[in-house]
């Protein structure tokens, strides 16, 4: 059962990161467009709340990508620059 449990964890992480981040970005773009009143299905003028929600979602997607790149390169950053970005448990 340990193998099945491990496979399910990898599958869940892959779905979350592989499809979740692009979906988050797409929702952010859609919310920003709706906030600007640029969508055909938009029922009215500008909605600043949707516009800022879109900015937040796109920014969150970009932040997740940056943290992911830093996580992958953490050992290299430690080796070449003696730079520890994450807590000590990440380097053991």
Secondary structure as UniProt FT lines:
FT   HELIX           2..18
FT   HELIX           20..36
FT   TURN            40..41
FT   HELIX           48..72
FT   HELIX           74..81
FT   HELIX           88..91
//
